[in-house]
Amino acid sequence: MISKITNTSQVIPQTNNGLKTSGDVHKQFSSYLKDAINEVNNSQAASNQITTKLVNNEGVELHDVLIAQQKASVAMQLTMEVRNKGVEAYQEIMRMQV
């Protein structure tokens, strides 16, 4: 499950004097993004695993499989929407006149 951001300090680190360096922000954001993508991947893998258990008749309930698949689907859709918004923002910046 992707956890919600409750405090911006989770994403944007603070240095000793209260200012953020671009390197620190880049590393923290990169780490946060990798963790979120790994969580999406883990939900997809869990969905595949529970589906396989259902097919092999290993005592898994159908509703549990459907819930796991829906969670994985929603996580993937969210990831794709965030990616699309990021690409749109990049394209908008590239169209700006300097």
N, C-alpha and C positions, 0 to 999 in steps of 0.2 A: 504494500500500500504506500502511496506517496504521501508523505506527511506535509501538513500545511506549514507555511512560513508564518510564525507568530511574531517574530522580531527580525528586523532588517539586519541586525548584527550577525544573524546566521549566514547571510549572503555577503554582506559588506563588512570586512574586518576593520577594526579600529587600531591605529598604531598608538604608541605611547603618548604622543602629543595630540591625539584626537583626529589627526588627518590620515587619510587613506592614500596609499601609494597605488599606482596603476598596476604594478606587478602583484601586489597583495590581492587586489580586487580580482585580477585575472585568474590567479591561482584558486582563490576561494570560489569564484563563480564556476570555473572549470570543474572543480571538485564536486560542487553541488549538482551541476548538470550531469556529470558522470554517474553520481549516486542515483539521481532520478531515473536515468536511462537504465541503470542496472536493476532498479526496482521494477520497472516496466518489463524488462527481460525476465526477471524472476517470476512475475505474475503470469507471463506467457508460458514459461516452463512448468509452473505449477498447474496451469490449466491443461497443458498437454499430458502431464503425468496423471492427473486425476481422470482425464478422459480415457487414457490407456487402461487404468485400473477398472473403469466401468466396462470397457470392451472385453477385458479379460475376466469379468465377473468376480472381482475381488472384494465384493461387499461394499461398494460405493453407491450411494443414493444418487438418482438422476438429478434431483434438485440441487445437490451439492456441486455436481458437474456444471450445471447450467449457471449457477451463481459464480463459480470460478471463471467460466468462460466470459460471462458478462463483465466481471471485474477486469479481466485482461483486455477485453474489447474497449471498455471505457478508458482504461489507462493508455492504450495505444491511440485512441482517437484524440485524447488530450495532448499526447506527445506530438501527434501530427499537426494539431491546431497551433501549438506553441511554435513548432518549426515553421509552419506557414506564416505566422505573424512575424517571426524573426526574419524570414526571407523578404516579406513585404516591407519591413522596416529598412532592411539593407538596400533594397531596390529604391525606396523613396529617398534615402540618403544619397545614393549614387545619382539620382536625377536632380539633386539640388545644384543651383548655380552658386559658384563661389566668387 
